[in-house]
């Protein structure tokens, strides 16, 4: 199944869903290991398509988005898809060390990301 969910004026977002010959069904999706998902605005469209009962029909609770903490993306994800799971890629529990490994810390500081994640938990009731 190939689905495009963007208006014709935009570059199309296309993904394919493989149904295995063995009859196994895809029952969960993880966005990780392919670049920062929340840096790609089309992630929200992908989640919408995957959760649409007329298309793929997966539960948002069966989706996990791994992120380095792009704050605007986390806020938008909470607004549009509050039931999707978020995995925060910490890389190190020490902010000074994390900043060396992940320079994004300078743009989205550790403490502010945790504030946004705490707010997400309060709003959604999901950890």
N, CA, C and O atoms as a GROMACS GRO file, in nm:
protein
  508
    1UNK      N    1   0.085  -0.116   0.000
    1UNK     CA    2   0.000   0.000   0.000
    1UNK      C    3   0.090   0.123   0.000
    1UNK      O    4   0.180   0.133   0.083
    2UNK      N    5   0.067   0.213  -0.090
    2UNK     CA    6   0.140   0.339  -0.093
    2UNK      C    7   0.038   0.450  -0.078
    2UNK      O    8  -0.063   0.452  -0.148
    3UNK      N    9   0.064   0.540   0.013
    3UNK     CA   10  -0.032   0.646   0.044
    3UNK      C   11   0.039   0.779   0.036
    3UNK      O   12   0.150   0.795   0.086
    4UNK      N   13  -0.024   0.875  -0.027
    4UNK     CA   14   0.027   1.011  -0.028
    4UNK      C   15  -0.075   1.096   0.044
    4UNK      O   16  -0.194   1.091   0.014
    5UNK      N   17  -0.028   1.175   0.141
    5UNK     CA   18  -0.123   1.252   0.220
    5UNK      C   19  -0.108   1.401   0.208
    5UNK      O   20  -0.168   1.474   0.287
    6UNK      N   21  -0.030   1.449   0.114
    6UNK     CA   22  -0.008   1.592   0.103
    6UNK      C   23  -0.088   1.652  -0.011
    6UNK      O   24  -0.119   1.584  -0.109
    7UNK      N   25  -0.122   1.780   0.002
    7UNK     CA   26  -0.186   1.849  -0.110
    7UNK      C   27  -0.094   1.847  -0.231
    7UNK      O   28   0.028   1.844  -0.216
    8UNK      N   29  -0.150   1.849  -0.352
    8UNK     CA   30  -0.068   1.841  -0.473
    8UNK      C   31   0.038   1.950  -0.484
    8UNK      O   32   0.140   1.930  -0.550
    9UNK      N   33   0.016   2.064  -0.420
    9UNK     CA   34   0.113   2.174  -0.431
    9UNK      C   35   0.241   2.148  -0.353
    9UNK      O   36   0.342   2.213  -0.377
   10UNK      N   37   0.237   2.053  -0.261
   10UNK     CA   38   0.355   2.024  -0.181
   10UNK      C   39   0.427   1.902  -0.236
   10UNK      O   40   0.369   1.820  -0.308
   11UNK      N   41   0.555   1.892  -0.201
   11UNK     CA   42   0.627   1.770  -0.234
   11UNK      C   43   0.556   1.655  -0.163
   11UNK      O   44   0.532   1.664  -0.042
   12UNK      N   45   0.523   1.549  -0.233
   12UNK     CA   46   0.443   1.444  -0.170
   12UNK      C   47   0.519   1.369  -0.062
   12UNK      O   48   0.639   1.344  -0.072
   13UNK      N   49   0.445   1.334   0.041
   13UNK     CA   50   0.497   1.244   0.144
   13UNK      C   51   0.445   1.107   0.106
   13UNK      O   52   0.324   1.086   0.098
   14UNK      N   53   0.535   1.015   0.084
   14UNK     CA   54   0.495   0.881   0.043
   14UNK      C   55   0.563   0.780   0.134
   14UNK      O   56   0.681   0.793   0.164
   15UNK      N   57   0.490   0.682   0.176
   15UNK     CA   58   0.551   0.572   0.250
   15UNK      C   59   0.485   0.444   0.202
   15UNK      O   60   0.377   0.446   0.143
   16UNK      N   61   0.550   0.335   0.227
   16UNK     CA   62   0.489   0.208   0.189
   16UNK      C   63   0.472   0.123   0.314
   16UNK      O   64   0.554   0.127   0.406
   17UNK      N   65   0.368   0.048   0.315
   17UNK     CA   66   0.339  -0.045   0.424
   17UNK      C   67   0.346  -0.184   0.365
   17UNK      O   68   0.275  -0.216   0.269
   18UNK      N   69   0.431  -0.266   0.420
   18UNK     CA   70   0.448  -0.401   0.369
   18UNK      C   71   0.360  -0.497   0.447
   18UNK      O   72   0.366  -0.503   0.570
   19UNK      N   73   0.279  -0.571   0.376
   19UNK     CA   74   0.203  -0.680   0.436
   19UNK      C   75   0.278  -0.808   0.399
   19UNK      O   76   0.291  -0.841   0.282
   20UNK      N   77   0.325  -0.877   0.498
   20UNK     CA   78   0.409  -0.994   0.475
   20UNK      C   79   0.327  -1.113   0.426
   20UNK      O   80   0.215  -1.134   0.471
   21UNK      N   81   0.384  -1.192   0.333
   21UNK     CA   82   0.312  -1.308   0.280
   21UNK      C   83   0.269  -1.407   0.388
   21UNK      O   84   0.172  -1.481   0.370
   22UNK      N   85   0.340  -1.409   0.499
   22UNK     CA   86   0.306  -1.502   0.607
   22UNK      C   87   0.175  -1.464   0.675
   22UNK      O   88   0.122  -1.540   0.757
   23UNK      N   89   0.123  -1.347   0.642
   23UNK     CA   90  -0.001  -1.301   0.704
   23UNK      C   91   0.022  -1.216   0.828
   23UNK      O   92  -0.074  -1.168   0.888
   24UNK      N   93   0.148  -1.196   0.865
   24UNK     CA   94   0.176  -1.108   0.979
   24UNK      C   95   0.129  -0.967   0.947
   24UNK      O   96   0.141  -0.920   0.834
   25UNK      N   97   0.077  -0.901   1.047
   25UNK     CA   98   0.026  -0.766   1.029
   25UNK      C   99   0.114  -0.670   1.108
   25UNK      O  100   0.158  -0.700   1.219
   26UNK      N  101   0.140  -0.555   1.050
   26UNK     CA  102   0.214  -0.451   1.120
   26UNK      C  103   0.123  -0.396   1.229
   26UNK      O  104   0.015  -0.344   1.199
   27UNK      N  105   0.166  -0.407   1.355
   27UNK     CA  106   0.079  -0.361   1.463
   27UNK      C  107   0.142  -0.250   1.547
   27UNK      O  108   0.082  -0.204   1.643
   28UNK      N  109   0.263  -0.209   1.510
   28UNK     CA  110   0.326  -0.096   1.579
   28UNK      C  111   0.430  -0.033   1.486
   28UNK      O  112   0.482  -0.098   1.395
   29UNK      N  113   0.458   0.093   1.512
   29UNK     CA  114   0.553   0.168   1.430
   29UNK      C  115   0.643   0.249   1.523
   29UNK      O  116   0.596   0.312   1.617
   30UNK      N  117   0.773   0.245   1.496
   30UNK     CA  118   0.869   0.328   1.569
   30UNK      C  119   0.939   0.419   1.470
   30UNK      O  120   0.991   0.374   1.368
   31UNK      N  121   0.940   0.547   1.500
   31UNK     CA  122   1.014   0.644   1.421
   31UNK      C  123   1.145   0.668   1.494
   31UNK      O  124   1.151   0.748   1.588
   32UNK      N  125   1.248   0.599   1.453
   32UNK     CA  126   1.380   0.614   1.516
   32UNK      C  127   1.486   0.559   1.423
   32UNK      O  128   1.458   0.477   1.335
   33UNK      N  129   1.609   0.605   1.443
   33UNK     CA  130   1.720   0.554   1.365
   33UNK      C  131   1.720   0.596   1.220
   33UNK      O  132   1.782   0.531   1.136
   34UNK      N  133   1.650   0.705   1.190
   34UNK     CA  134   1.640   0.752   1.051
   34UNK      C  135   1.650   0.904   1.045
   34UNK      O  136   1.590   0.967   0.958
   35UNK      N  137   1.725   0.960   1.136
   35UNK     CA  138   1.729   1.106   1.148
   35UNK      C  139   1.626   1.148   1.251
   35UNK      O  140   1.541   1.068   1.292
   36UNK      N  141   1.632   1.270   1.293
   36UNK     CA  142   1.541   1.322   1.396
   36UNK      C  143   1.399   1.334   1.341
   36UNK      O  144   1.374   1.419   1.256
   37UNK      N  145   1.306   1.251   1.387
   37UNK     CA  146   1.170   1.256   1.335
   37UNK      C  147   1.102   1.392   1.350
   37UNK      O  148   1.032   1.436   1.259
   38UNK      N  149   1.122   1.459   1.464
   38UNK     CA  150   1.052   1.586   1.486
   38UNK      C  151   1.114   1.703   1.410
   38UNK      O  152   1.061   1.814   1.414
   39UNK      N  153   1.225   1.679   1.341
   39UNK     CA  154   1.282   1.781   1.252
   39UNK      C  155   1.215   1.775   1.115
   39UNK      O  156   1.235   1.864   1.032
   40UNK      N  157   1.138   1.672   1.092
   40UNK     CA  158   1.067   1.656   0.964
   40UNK      C  159   0.919   1.682   0.988
   40UNK      O  160   0.851   1.601   1.051
   41UNK      N  161   0.867   1.795   0.938
   41UNK     CA  162   0.726   1.828   0.963
   41UNK      C  163   0.628   1.726   0.906
   41UNK      O  164   0.512   1.724   0.945
   42UNK      N  165   0.673   1.642   0.816
   42UNK     CA  166   0.583   1.543   0.757
   42UNK      C  167   0.554   1.426   0.851
   42UNK      O  168   0.469   1.342   0.821
   43UNK      N  169   0.624   1.420   0.962
   43UNK     CA  170   0.598   1.314   1.060
   43UNK      C  171   0.453   1.319   1.108
   43UNK      O  172   0.391   1.215   1.131
   44UNK      N  173   0.400   1.440   1.124
   44UNK     CA  174   0.263   1.455   1.174
   44UNK      C  175   0.162   1.402   1.073
   44UNK      O  176   0.061   1.342   1.110
   45UNK      N  177   0.191   1.425   0.945
   45UNK     CA  178   0.106   1.372   0.840
   45UNK      C  179   0.116   1.220   0.836
   45UNK      O  180   0.015   1.151   0.819
   46UNK      N  181   0.237   1.167   0.853
   46UNK     CA  182   0.255   1.022   0.854
   46UNK      C  183   0.175   0.958   0.966
   46UNK      O  184   0.109   0.856   0.946
   47UNK      N  185   0.180   1.017   1.085
   47UNK     CA  186   0.105   0.964   1.198
   47UNK      C  187  -0.045   0.971   1.170
   47UNK      O  188  -0.119   0.878   1.202
   48UNK      N  189  -0.090   1.080   1.110
   48UNK     CA  190  -0.232   1.094   1.076
   48UNK      C  191  -0.276   0.985   0.979
   48UNK      O  192  -0.383   0.926   0.996
   49UNK      N  193  -0.195   0.959   0.878
   49UNK     CA  194  -0.228   0.855   0.780
   49UNK      C  195  -0.228   0.717   0.846
   49UNK      O  196  -0.319   0.637   0.824
   50UNK      N  197  -0.127   0.691   0.926
   50UNK     CA  198  -0.116   0.560   0.990
   50UNK      C  199  -0.228   0.534   1.091
   50UNK      O  200  -0.265   0.418   1.114
   51UNK      N  201  -0.281   0.640   1.152
   51UNK     CA  202  -0.387   0.622   1.252
   51UNK      C  203  -0.527   0.637   1.194
   51UNK      O  204  -0.625   0.608   1.262
   52UNK      N  205  -0.539   0.680   1.070
   52UNK     CA  206  -0.670   0.696   1.008
   52UNK      C  207  -0.736   0.559   0.988
   52UNK      O  208  -0.679   0.473   0.920
   53UNK      N  209  -0.854   0.537   1.046
   53UNK     CA  210  -0.918   0.406   1.034
   53UNK      C  211  -0.953   0.369   0.889
   53UNK      O  212  -0.969   0.251   0.858
   54UNK      N  213  -0.966   0.468   0.802
   54UNK     CA  214  -0.996   0.442   0.662
   54UNK      C  215  -0.870   0.404   0.582
   54UNK      O  216  -0.880   0.357   0.469
   55UNK      N  217  -0.754   0.425   0.642
   55UNK     CA  218  -0.629   0.393   0.572
   55UNK      C  219  -0.562   0.276   0.642
   55UNK      O  220  -0.594   0.161   0.613
   56UNK      N  221  -0.469   0.302   0.732
   56UNK     CA  222  -0.397   0.194   0.799
   56UNK      C  223  -0.466   0.154   0.929
   56UNK      O  224  -0.479   0.035   0.959
   57UNK      N  225  -0.511   0.251   1.006
   57UNK     CA  226  -0.590   0.223   1.125
   57UNK      C  227  -0.514   0.177   1.248
   57UNK      O  228  -0.571   0.111   1.335
   58UNK      N  229  -0.386   0.210   1.258
   58UNK     CA  230  -0.311   0.177   1.379
   58UNK      C  231  -0.351   0.271   1.493
   58UNK      O  232  -0.387   0.386   1.469
   59UNK      N  233  -0.344   0.222   1.613
   59UNK     CA  234  -0.367   0.307   1.729
   59UNK      C  235  -0.244   0.395   1.752
   59UNK      O  236  -0.131   0.348   1.738
   60UNK      N  237  -0.265   0.521   1.787
   60UNK     CA  238  -0.152   0.610   1.817
   60UNK      C  239  -0.073   0.557   1.936
   60UNK      O  240   0.046   0.585   1.948
   61UNK      N  241  -0.137   0.482   2.022
   61UNK     CA  242  -0.067   0.422   2.136
   61UNK      C  243   0.033   0.316   2.092
   61UNK      O  244   0.119   0.274   2.170
   62UNK      N  245   0.024   0.271   1.967
   62UNK     CA  246   0.116   0.171   1.913
   62UNK      C  247   0.228   0.237   1.832
   62UNK      O  248   0.299   0.169   1.758
   63UNK      N  249   0.243   0.369   1.848
   63UNK     CA  250   0.348   0.442   1.778
   63UNK      C  251   0.445   0.501   1.879
   63UNK      O  252   0.405   0.550   1.984
   64UNK      N  253   0.573   0.494   1.845
   64UNK     CA  254   0.677   0.553   1.929
   64UNK      C  255   0.763   0.646   1.844
   64UNK      O  256   0.807   0.609   1.735
   65UNK      N  257   0.785   0.764   1.895
   65UNK     CA  258   0.869   0.863   1.828
   65UNK      C  259   0.988   0.889   1.918
   65UNK      O  260   0.973   0.937   2.030
   66UNK      N  261   1.107   0.858   1.869
   66UNK     CA  262   1.230   0.881   1.943
   66UNK      C  263   1.284   1.018   1.903
   66UNK      O  264   1.297   1.047   1.784
   67UNK      N  265   1.316   1.100   2.000
   67UNK     CA  266   1.358   1.237   1.970
   67UNK      C  267   1.474   1.282   2.057
   67UNK      O  268   1.495   1.232   2.167
   68UNK      N  269   1.549   1.378   2.004
   68UNK     CA  270   1.655   1.442   2.082
   68UNK      C  271   1.602   1.565   2.153
   68UNK      O  272   1.677   1.635   2.222
   69UNK      N  273   1.472   1.593   2.138
   69UNK     CA  274   1.409   1.701   2.214
   69UNK      C  275   1.389   1.829   2.136
   69UNK      O  276   1.419   1.937   2.187
   70UNK      N  277   1.337   1.820   2.015
   70UNK     CA  278   1.302   1.940   1.938
   70UNK      C  279   1.173   1.995   1.999
   70UNK      O  280   1.065   1.941   1.975
   71UNK      N  281   1.185   2.100   2.077
   71UNK     CA  282   1.072   2.148   2.157
   71UNK      C  283   0.948   2.184   2.073
   71UNK      O  284   0.839   2.140   2.108
   72UNK      N  285   0.960   2.260   1.964
   72UNK     CA  286   0.838   2.289   1.887
   72UNK      C  287   0.770   2.161   1.835
   72UNK      O  288   0.648   2.154   1.829
   73UNK      N  289   0.849   2.062   1.798
   73UNK     CA  290   0.794   1.935   1.752
   73UNK      C  291   0.724   1.860   1.863
   73UNK      O  292   0.619   1.800   1.841
   74UNK      N  293   0.782   1.861   1.984
   74UNK     CA  294   0.718   1.796   2.098
   74UNK      C  295   0.584   1.861   2.132
   74UNK      O  296   0.487   1.792   2.162
   75UNK      N  297   0.581   1.994   2.126
   75UNK     CA  298   0.456   2.067   2.155
   75UNK      C  299   0.350   2.031   2.051
   75UNK      O  300   0.235   2.004   2.085
   76UNK      N  301   0.390   2.032   1.924
   76UNK     CA  302   0.295   2.000   1.816
   76UNK      C  303   0.248   1.854   1.826
   76UNK      O  304   0.130   1.825   1.805
   77UNK      N  305   0.339   1.764   1.858
   77UNK     CA  306   0.302   1.623   1.873
   77UNK      C  307   0.200   1.607   1.985
   77UNK      O  308   0.104   1.530   1.972
   78UNK      N  309   0.219   1.678   2.094
   78UNK     CA  310   0.125   1.673   2.206
   78UNK      C  311  -0.012   1.725   2.164
   78UNK      O  312  -0.115   1.669   2.204
   79UNK      N  313  -0.015   1.830   2.083
   79UNK     CA  314  -0.142   1.887   2.037
   79UNK      C  315  -0.213   1.795   1.939
   79UNK      O  316  -0.333   1.771   1.951
   80UNK      N  317  -0.139   1.743   1.840
   80UNK     CA  318  -0.201   1.667   1.732
   80UNK      C  319  -0.217   1.518   1.762
   80UNK      O  320  -0.316   1.457   1.720
   81UNK      N  321  -0.122   1.461   1.832
   81UNK     CA  322  -0.122   1.316   1.855
   81UNK      C  323  -0.082   1.286   2.000
   81UNK      O  324   0.024   1.228   2.025
   82UNK      N  325  -0.167   1.324   2.094
   82UNK     CA  326  -0.130   1.310   2.236
   82UNK      C  327  -0.111   1.165   2.281
   82UNK      O  328  -0.043   1.142   2.381
   83UNK      N  329  -0.168   1.070   2.211
   83UNK     CA  330  -0.157   0.930   2.254
   83UNK      C  331  -0.032   0.861   2.200
   83UNK      O  332  -0.001   0.749   2.243
   84UNK      N  333   0.040   0.924   2.109
   84UNK     CA  334   0.164   0.864   2.058
   84UNK      C  335   0.268   0.864   2.170
   84UNK      O  336   0.272   0.954   2.253
   85UNK      N  337   0.351   0.762   2.171
   85UNK     CA  338   0.456   0.750   2.272
   85UNK      C  339   0.580   0.830   2.230
   85UNK      O  340   0.612   0.840   2.112
   86UNK      N  341   0.647   0.886   2.328
   86UNK     CA  342   0.770   0.961   2.304
   86UNK      C  343   0.884   0.895   2.380
   86UNK      O  344   0.872   0.865   2.499
   87UNK      N  345   0.993   0.873   2.309
   87UNK     CA  346   1.116   0.823   2.373
   87UNK      C  347   1.220   0.934   2.359
   87UNK      O  348   1.256   0.973   2.249
   88UNK      N  349   1.266   0.982   2.471
   88UNK     CA  350   1.366   1.090   2.471
   88UNK      C  351   1.505   1.028   2.468
   88UNK      O  352   1.542   0.953   2.558
   89UNK      N  353   1.582   1.061   2.365
   89UNK     CA  354   1.718   1.008   2.350
   89UNK      C  355   1.813   1.091   2.435
   89UNK      O  356   1.856   1.200   2.395
   90UNK      N  357   1.843   1.040   2.549
   90UNK     CA  358   1.921   1.115   2.646
   90UNK      C  359   2.070   1.120   2.614
   90UNK      O  360   2.131   1.226   2.630
   91UNK      N  361   2.128   1.013   2.570
   91UNK     CA  362   2.271   1.002   2.537
   91UNK      C  363   2.363   1.012   2.657
   91UNK      O  364   2.468   0.947   2.660
   92UNK      N  365   2.327   1.091   2.756
   92UNK     CA  366   2.404   1.102   2.881
   92UNK      C  367   2.315   1.168   2.985
   92UNK      O  368   2.238   1.259   2.952
   93UNK      N  369   2.323   1.124   3.110
   93UNK     CA  370   2.242   1.188   3.214
   93UNK      C  371   2.303   1.320   3.264
   93UNK      O  372   2.243   1.388   3.347
   94UNK      N  373   2.420   1.354   3.215
   94UNK     CA  374   2.491   1.473   3.259
   94UNK      C  375   2.485   1.580   3.150
   94UNK      O  376   2.540   1.559   3.042
   95UNK      N  377   2.419   1.695   3.177
   95UNK     CA  378   2.402   1.798   3.074
   95UNK      C  379   2.533   1.841   3.008
   95UNK      O  380   2.536   1.864   2.887
   96UNK      N  381   2.642   1.853   3.085
   96UNK     CA  382   2.769   1.898   3.027
   96UNK      C  383   2.821   1.796   2.925
   96UNK      O  384   2.868   1.832   2.817
   97UNK      N  385   2.811   1.670   2.960
   97UNK     CA  386   2.856   1.564   2.870
   97UNK      C  387   2.763   1.554   2.749
   97UNK      O  388   2.807   1.534   2.636
   98UNK      N  389   2.633   1.567   2.776
   98UNK     CA  390   2.535   1.558   2.668
   98UNK      C  391   2.558   1.669   2.565
   98UNK      O  392   2.545   1.646   2.445
   99UNK      N  393   2.593   1.789   2.613
   99UNK     CA  394   2.618   1.901   2.522
   99UNK      C  395   2.734   1.871   2.427
   99UNK      O  396   2.731   1.911   2.311
  100UNK      N  397   2.834   1.801   2.476
  100UNK     CA  398   2.947   1.763   2.390
  100UNK      C  399   2.904   1.662   2.284
  100UNK      O  400   2.945   1.669   2.168
  101UNK      N  401   2.822   1.568   2.326
  101UNK     CA  402   2.776   1.463   2.234
  101UNK      C  403   2.671   1.516   2.138
  101UNK      O  404   2.673   1.485   2.018
  102UNK      N  405   2.579   1.597   2.190
  102UNK     CA  406   2.465   1.647   2.114
  102UNK      C  407   2.459   1.799   2.121
  102UNK      O  408   2.400   1.854   2.215
  103UNK      N  409   2.518   1.869   2.025
  103UNK     CA  410   2.520   2.016   2.030
  103UNK      C  411   2.381   2.082   2.030
  103UNK      O  412   2.369   2.200   2.059
  104UNK      N  413   2.277   2.005   1.998
  104UNK     CA  414   2.141   2.060   2.000
  104UNK      C  415   2.105   2.112   2.138
  104UNK      O  416   2.013   2.193   2.152
  105UNK      N  417   2.176   2.066   2.240
  105UNK     CA  418   2.157   2.111   2.379
  105UNK      C  419   2.164   2.264   2.389
  105UNK      O  420   2.098   2.324   2.473
  106UNK      N  421   2.245   2.325   2.302
  106UNK     CA  422   2.258   2.472   2.305
  106UNK      C  423   2.130   2.540   2.259
  106UNK      O  424   2.098   2.650   2.303
  107UNK      N  425   2.056   2.473   2.170
  107UNK     CA  426   1.932   2.529   2.117
  107UNK      C  427   1.812   2.490   2.205
  107UNK      O  428   1.728   2.573   2.237
  108UNK      N  429   1.807   2.363   2.242
  108UNK     CA  430   1.698   2.310   2.325
  108UNK      C  431   1.759   2.250   2.451
  108UNK      O  432   1.783   2.130   2.457
  109UNK      N  433   1.784   2.335   2.552
  109UNK     CA  434   1.849   2.288   2.674
  109UNK      C  435   1.773   2.175   2.744
  109UNK      O  436   1.650   2.170   2.746
  110UNK      N  437   1.851   2.089   2.800
  110UNK     CA  438   1.807   1.972   2.875
  110UNK      C  439   1.688   2.005   2.967
  110UNK      O  440   1.585   1.938   2.961
  111UNK      N  441   1.702   2.106   3.051
  111UNK     CA  442   1.598   2.142   3.149
  111UNK      C  443   1.469   2.184   3.081
  111UNK      O  444   1.360   2.149   3.128
  112UNK      N  445   1.478   2.259   2.971
  112UNK     CA  446   1.357   2.304   2.901
  112UNK      C  447   1.286   2.187   2.833
  112UNK      O  448   1.163   2.181   2.831
  113UNK      N  449   1.364   2.094   2.779
  113UNK     CA  450   1.303   1.975   2.718
  113UNK      C  451   1.227   1.897   2.825
  113UNK      O  452   1.116   1.851   2.801
  114UNK      N  453   1.288   1.882   2.943
  114UNK     CA  454   1.219   1.810   3.050
  114UNK      C  455   1.094   1.884   3.095
  114UNK      O  456   0.996   1.819   3.132
  115UNK      N  457   1.094   2.017   3.094
  115UNK     CA  458   0.973   2.093   3.127
  115UNK      C  459   0.861   2.060   3.027
  115UNK      O  460   0.746   2.040   3.066
  116UNK      N  461   0.897   2.056   2.899
  116UNK     CA  462   0.798   2.025   2.794
  116UNK      C  463   0.748   1.882   2.810
  116UNK      O  464   0.629   1.855   2.795
  117UNK      N  465   0.839   1.789   2.839
  117UNK     CA  466   0.798   1.650   2.859
  117UNK      C  467   0.709   1.635   2.983
  117UNK      O  468   0.613   1.559   2.981
  118UNK      N  469   0.740   1.708   3.090
  118UNK     CA  470   0.655   1.706   3.209
  118UNK      C  471   0.515   1.760   3.177
  118UNK      O  472   0.415   1.705   3.222
  119UNK      N  473   0.510   1.868   3.099
  119UNK     CA  474   0.382   1.925   3.059
  119UNK      C  475   0.304   1.824   2.974
  119UNK      O  476   0.182   1.811   2.988
  120UNK      N  477   0.374   1.755   2.886
  120UNK     CA  478   0.310   1.652   2.803
  120UNK      C  479   0.245   1.545   2.890
  120UNK      O  480   0.132   1.503   2.864
  121UNK      N  481   0.316   1.501   2.993
  121UNK     CA  482   0.263   1.399   3.083
  121UNK      C  483   0.137   1.451   3.154
  121UNK      O  484   0.039   1.378   3.166
  122UNK      N  485   0.141   1.576   3.200
  122UNK     CA  486   0.024   1.635   3.267
  122UNK      C  487  -0.095   1.643   3.173
  122UNK      O  488  -0.208   1.613   3.213
  123UNK      N  489  -0.071   1.682   3.048
  123UNK     CA  490  -0.180   1.699   2.953
  123UNK      C  491  -0.238   1.567   2.905
  123UNK      O  492  -0.359   1.555   2.884
  124UNK      N  493  -0.152   1.468   2.887
  124UNK     CA  494  -0.196   1.343   2.825
  124UNK      C  495  -0.220   1.230   2.924
  124UNK      O  496  -0.290   1.133   2.894
  125UNK      N  497  -0.161   1.242   3.043
  125UNK     CA  498  -0.170   1.132   3.139
  125UNK      C  499  -0.085   1.013   3.099
  125UNK      O  500  -0.098   0.905   3.155
  126UNK      N  501   0.003   1.032   3.001
  126UNK     CA  502   0.090   0.925   2.952
  126UNK      C  503   0.234   0.960   2.979
  126UNK      O  504   0.275   1.074   2.960
  127UNK      N  505   0.311   0.863   3.022
  127UNK     CA  506   0.454   0.883   3.049
  127UNK      C  507   0.537   0.846   2.930
  127UNK      O  508   0.659   0.856   2.935
   0.00000   0.00000   0.00000
